[in-house]
Amino acid sequence: MQNLKNNANANALINNTGLNLHLNEHYSEALETFQKALASDPNNPVILNNFGVCYFSSDLFESAIQNYKKAIALNPLYVEAHNNIGNAQVKLFRHEEALASFDQALTLDPAYVEAYWNKALALLQLGRFSEGWVLYESRWAKPSFQPIVRNFPQPIWDGSFSVAGKSLLLHAEQGLGDTLQFVRYVEMVQNLGARLVVEVHSPLVPLLEGLEGVTLVKQGDPLPPFECHCPLMSLPLAFQTTLSSIPSAVPYLKPSPEKERFWAEKLGPTSQMRVGLVWSGDPRHQNDKQRSIPLVELMASLPRGFEYVSLQSDIRESDRKALKDNGRLVHFGSELKDFSDTAALCAQVDVVVCVDTSVAHLSGALGKPTFLMLPYNPDWRWLLERTDSPWYPTMQLYRQSQLGSWHSVLEKVSADLLKIVSTM
């Protein structure tokens, strides 16, 4: 009996080692470690599920599903494995199967918040907004959202009661791009007769000072009195937004005229078409490895005869040599102090070519022609297959045709830039 107990403890230690390796993104080593654990305990559904999670993180989605299914065969009540299958099916564009997997997880555990959340994202990516927005509210029960939950005593406005004459707080909650996308609803709320307080991230304050008729507050500063509140990303639910009713009029943001003049003088005159570039976002983003492009790869693909202007201030160490060696890209770095500078610089270019970061939303909100380069399975807001965006009418979408490969995207972007310049 003691030997069995010792073997179990040793196997648990091996499994935990694999989990730590996975957490630190050492996926190959993690898979080898899980294989050792599985050799000692081949009928352990937890190890099989962990195997699947590691395959998922390695973009081997079919292998992930096979291991999740093995775990479920051993334990049909394994809620997490059912949910994980759904996530892998979404990555393979098998959305209807994924929805069934999430529903199975919820049948087994109606309180399993991760399945509600993942089902919401799948529905939104399909454009099934009426169902998706309702489930998107499940985010507030997720452990990862607890640090940003606002426990105000005032009621949340969900569109079910009148806000005419009331002071309503709209507060940012997630990323900068999310705020830029959903601040479009401010005017709609104002049209209902509400007095608005809008709380946003510090880097956005100088840009959003141009919003008319609102009291703008930086996150962390004291809030004025208000009678009800709404997170910015709950506004589509409050307005029951569908694909056909998205408030898509642009521009709904404008750069400062003073800063426009500054950046126009900074750039000076040009006889070439100007192209603004954004090739990487926050490296801490969970999907960064899919959405960012090495600068050397981007510049090697872009045609000559254009003036390229960097619209990002932060440069990764891996891109510094390419930036230094490439004389075709104008880069201002720390001179871009906040989004009001970025907006004014955006206004000086003819078209913005970017990956899926906050600047894509900024460019779209400014009504600037925007070429958005998307990974194979992009964020829900870009929907599926479309080359246009119902959120931003001046935006064109370029989707990877193969997981991890930017070749076809860059080839098409280059061709379309040349097509534009030929008509100028």
N, C-alpha and C positions, 0 to 999 in steps of 0.2 A: 504493500500500500504506500509506503514511504517513497519507493522508487517512482510510482505513478505520480505522486504529488510533486516530486522533484522534476520529473519530465514536464509536467504541466507548467510549473513555474518557469522552467528554462524556455519553454516554447512561448510563453507569454512575454518573456524578456526579449526574445527574438522578434516577435510581432511588434512590440513597442519600439524596438530599434528601427524596424522598417517604417513605422509611422513617423518617427523623428526624421529619418532620411527623406521621406516624402514631403514632410513639412518644409524642409530646407531645399526642396526641388532637386534632390539627387535621385531622380526617378529610376535610373538603371540599377543603382545599388539597392534601392528600396525593393524593386522587383526581385532581385536575387535574394534579399533577406526574407521576403514573404515566401519565396519558393522553398527556402530552408524550413520555415515554420510549417508550411503546408506538407512537406515531406514527412514531418513528425506527426502531423495531425491533419490528414487529408479530408476529414469530414467536419472541419470546423467552419461554419458559415461566416463567422466574423473575419477570419483570415481571407476567405474567398472574396468577401465584400471589399476588404482592404486591397486585395489584388486588383479588383475592378477599378477602385478609385485611382490607383496608381496608373493603370492603363489609360484611364480617362484623362488624367493630367498629362500623359504622354501623347495625347491625341489619337490613341488607338481605341476608338470607340466600339468597334465590333468585338474586340477582345474584352473590353470592359463589360459589355452586355453579357457575353458568355460566362464570365465569372460571377456577375450578379445573379444570373439565372441558376448557376450551380449552388449559390448560397441560398436562394429561395427554394430550390428543390430539397435542400436539407432542412430549411426552416421556412415554410410557406407564410408564416406570420411576420417575416423580417421586413418591417415597414421601410426602413432606411434603404434596403436593397431595391425595393419596388420604386422608390423615389429616384434612386440613382440610375436605374434603367431608363426612366423617363428623361433624365438629363442627357444621357448618351443618345437616346433616340432623337431628341431635339437637335443635337449636333449633327445627326445624319439626315436632318430634314424629314424625319418620320413623325411629324407633329401629332397626327391622330393617334398613333400608337403611344406616343408620349403622354397625351392627355389621359388615355386609358390607364397607363401605369401610375400616373399621379392619383387618379380616382381610386385605383386599387389600394394605394397607400392610405388614402383618406378613409376608405371603407374599413380598413384594419384599425386605423387610429384617427378619428375625426378631429383630433386636436393637433395633428402633426403639421406645424406651421410651415415647414420647409416645402411640403408638397403643395400647399396653397400658393406660396410664393412662386414656385417654379411653374405651376399651372398658369398663374397670372402672366408670367413672362412669355410663356408659349402662346397664350391666347392673344396677347398684345402683338407679338411678332406676326401672327396670322391676320392681324387687323380686326380681330373680334373684340373691339373695344368695350362694348356694352357689358360683356362678361368679365373682361380683363381688368377694367378699372376697379370693379367691386373687390376682386381678389387681391388687387395690388395693395389694398389697405392692410393686408396681412403683414406687411413689412414691419408694422409697429410691434408685432409680437415676436419678431426675430431677435435673437440675442445680439446679433451684430448691429442692430439698430438702436439698442437700448441707450447708448451714449448720446443719441441725438433726439430721443423722445422728449417732448416738451409737456410737462405735467401742469399746464395752466388750469386754474379753476374755471376760467371762462369756457363756454361751450365751443365745440368745433362746428364751424359752418360747413354743412354738406350739401347746400343747395335746397334744403327742405323748409327753410324759413326765410322770411324777408330780412334783408340787411339794409333796407332803406333808412337813412338817417342814423345808422349805427356805425360805431368805430370798429373796423375789422382789421386784424393783424394778419398779413400774409408773410409767412416765414420760410426762408430757404432751408433745405434739409440735407441734400446730398452734394453732388459735385457742382462745380462752377458752370459746366455745360448744361446741367439740368436746370439751374436757375435761369440761365440765358434763354433756354427753350420755353420755359413755362411762365416767365414774366410777361409773355404775350397776353396772358389773361387779365392783366391789371386793368386795362381799359374796359373789358367786359364787366368786371366787378364794379368799377366806377359807374358804369351805365345803370347798375341796379340801385344806385343812390347811396352807396357806402362811402364812409370817410376812411381812407386807407392809410395804414401804417405798413411799410414794407421793410422787412429785416433781411439783409443779405450779407454774404461774405465780404470781408474787408477789401479784397482786390477789385470787387465789382462796384464799390460805392461811387468812385469818381465817374464811372460810365453811367450808372443808373440815376445819378443826380439830375439827368435830363428828363426823367419821368415826371410828367405834369400832374399836379394835384395830389401828390402823395407825401407822407412824412417818411423819409428814408432813414433807416437806422442800421448801423454796422453791428454785426453779430458780436455779442459780448458787452455792448453798451446798454445802459438802462432803457427800458421801453416806456413810452408814454402810455397812459390809460387806454384800454380797449375793451370792447364788450363781447367780442367773439373772435375766433381765429381759424386759420386754415393753412396747412402746409401747402407750399406751391404745387407740389406734385399730386395733390388731391383735387386740384381745381378741375381737371378734366372730368372727374367723377361728379363734382358738384354741378357742372354744366352738361353732364351726360353727353360728352363729346364722342362722336362717331367719326369714321373716316371722311364722311361727306360734310361734317360740320366743324372740322378743325379750323380755328381762327388763323388763317394763313396769310393775311395781308402783311406785306413788308414794304418798306422797313418799319419795324416797330421800335427800333433803337437807332440813335443817331450819334455820330461823334461830335465832340466839341469843336465848333468852328475855329477857336483859337488854336487848338492842337492840330487841327487839319492844316492850318497855315504853317505851323511849326514844322510838321513832317513833310509838307510839300516843299518848303525851302530846304529842308535837310536832304531830301532826295535830289532836288534840282530837276531841270528839264531832261527829257529823254526822247529819242527818236524811235525807241523800241517799245514793244508791248511789255508791260510790267506784269509779272506773275508773283504773287505772294505764296510762300511755301511754309507748310508745317508738316514735319515728317515724324515727330514723336511726341508722346504725351508724358504723363506722370509714370515713371518706371514702377511705382508701387501699385498701379492699377492691375487688377486681377487678370485682365486680358491683354496686358501690355505686349507680351511676346507675339501676339497675333496682330495687333493693330499698328505697331510702330514699324517704320522702314529705316534701315541704315542709310545715312545721308549719302554715302559713297554710291550705293545702288540707285538711289533716287536721281542724283545728279548725272550719273552715267547714262540714264535713260531719257533725260529731258533734252529737247532739241536746242540747238544754238540759235542765235538771232533774237533772243529774249533777254530782258533784264529781270533777274530773279532776286526777290527780296525776302529775307527770313522774317517771319511773323512770330517767331518764338524767341524768348529771352534765354531760357535754360538750354544748354548744350551738354549732352552726355559725353563722358570721357571717350567713349568709343567713336564719337563723331568729330572730335576736335581736330584730328589730323585731316579728315576729309574737308572740313571747313577751312582749315589753314591752306590746304593745297588747291582748293577750288576758287579760282578768281572770278567765277561767274555769279557768285552768291553774295549779296550785300547783307551783312549781319550787324545788328545794333546792340544785341546783348542786354546789358543792364540799363541801357537808355530807355527800354520799354519798361516803365515803372509799374504800370497797372493796365487794366483793360481799356481805360480811356485812351492810352497811348496806342495800344494794339488796334483799337477801332479806328483811330485817326490814320494809322499807317495802312490799315486795310483799305481805307477810302482812296489811297493813292495808287492802288494797283488796279489792273484791268480785270483780273480773275484770280481767285484764290484756289490753290491746289493743296489739299490737306488730308491728313488721316483723321480718324474719329476722335477728336479732342474738343475741348471747350471752344477753340478758335473756329471750328467748323460751325458751331451754333452761333457764334458772334457774327461770322461772315454771312450766314443765312439770315440772321435777324436784321442785319444792315441792308439786306437785299442785294448783296454783292454776288455776281456770278461765281459759283463755287463748284469745284470738282472734288467730290468726296471719295476717297479711296478706302474701300471697306474690306475687312477680312472675309474669309469664306463663309463663316456663319456669324453675322454681325449682331450688334445690340438690337434689342426688340424694336426700337423706334424707327429703324430703317426698313422694317417689314421684310418681305421676301421677293426676290426676282426683279422688282421694279428698278428702273433707271432714274426715276424721279422721286421726290419726297413730297408728300402732302403737307408736311410741316413747313417746308421752305421752297417756294415756287421757283427761285433762281438757282436751285441746287441740282446738280447732276450726280448720280451715283455710279461708281465703278466698283464692281464686285469681283473678288478673286474667283477664278474658275476652278482653282485647285488649292486645297488647304496648304497654307504657308507660302504660296508662290505669288509674288507680285508682278511677274513678268507680263502677263496678259493685261493687267491693270495699267501698268506704266506704258506699255505699248499703245493702248487705246488713248490714254491721257495725252501722250505725245502727239498722236495723230490728230486729236481734236484741238490741241493748241495750234498746230500748224494750219488746221482748217479755219480757225478763227482769224488768225493773222492774215490769211490769204484773202479774207473778205473785208479787211480794214483799209 
